[in-house]
Amino acid sequence: MIRAIASDLDGTFLGADGRPSERNVAAVLQAAERGVRTIFATGRPFRWLEVLRPLLEADPLVLASNGAVRYDLHHGRVISADLLDVESTLAVMSDLRATDPRLVLGVELLEGYAIDERFPLKEESTHLLLDQTVEAAVETRSPVKLLVMGLGVPSDILAAEVTPVIDDRMTTTWSFSSDHGLLEVSRAGVTKGSGLASLLDELGMTPDEVAAFGDMPNDLPMLELVGHPFRMDNAHPLLEQAGFPSAGDHDDSGVGRQIEDLLRGAGITPVAP
């Protein structure tokens, strides 16, 4: 019997409509009744977690911003955060600005976010710090993730161009595929895997007791950590190449169906919603 479930949100636990299916919610709640903890590990900022409200009864643990932020969903507060190193981040930003004029930068903060003028808006402006440049926000606020967008450059190509520039000064990944690629850059060594490992230590669990689900490159460290990793049918080719078995389609309750199978393997008959 597994003791914990770790799941990404977008493209994994959530359907194409951006919501969790009834089957996924029911599976998590039934697992919780059997003492199985659920951990959501997402690239989203903690401000974008209202979608998890139907799961409060399961008391899920939440890692936001690719493992950089641990969030208390019940009380709406940040528990801890691995902030960006200011000196390293400013040096990386300077190098990136000299690399390609198609690059635009943003920074995700505990207080909100700051972006270059050419950065397309993805969030309500109430969280945008209009009075600060990205560099100033890094220096004066609480930065948790640097965002690097390539205007007209898909994410895979952007990663091949930008990762060598950043090198090991910070950790680069991505979870977004579009004509305008977006890379997510964390403090060196900070990933969903590192955040999950810390949580498991606190819970007294080992990675081999965990099943995890993901669909994009930012999920790789988490899937590589656990004993029971699953990719979604819609996953990025890197996850398929890694040899992870499929849990099914994210738009057909793939995570919930796999949780049901895991419960059956432990002699528990789940009840479909």
Buried (B, 14 or more C-beta within 10 A) or exposed (E): EBBBBBBBBBBBBBBEEEEBBEBBBBBBBBBBEEEBBBBBBBBBBBBBBEBBEBBEEBEBBBBBBBBBBBBEBEEEEBEEBBBBBEEBBBBBBEBBBEBBEBBBBBBBBBBBBBBBEEBEEEBEEEBBBEEBBBBEBBBBBBBBBBBBBBBEBBBBEBBEBBBEBBEEBBBBBBBBBEEBBBBBBBBBEBBBBBBBBBBBEEBEBEBEBBBBBBBBBBBBBBBBBBEBBBBBBBBBEEBEEBEBEBBBBBBEBBBBBBBBEBBEEEEBEBEEB
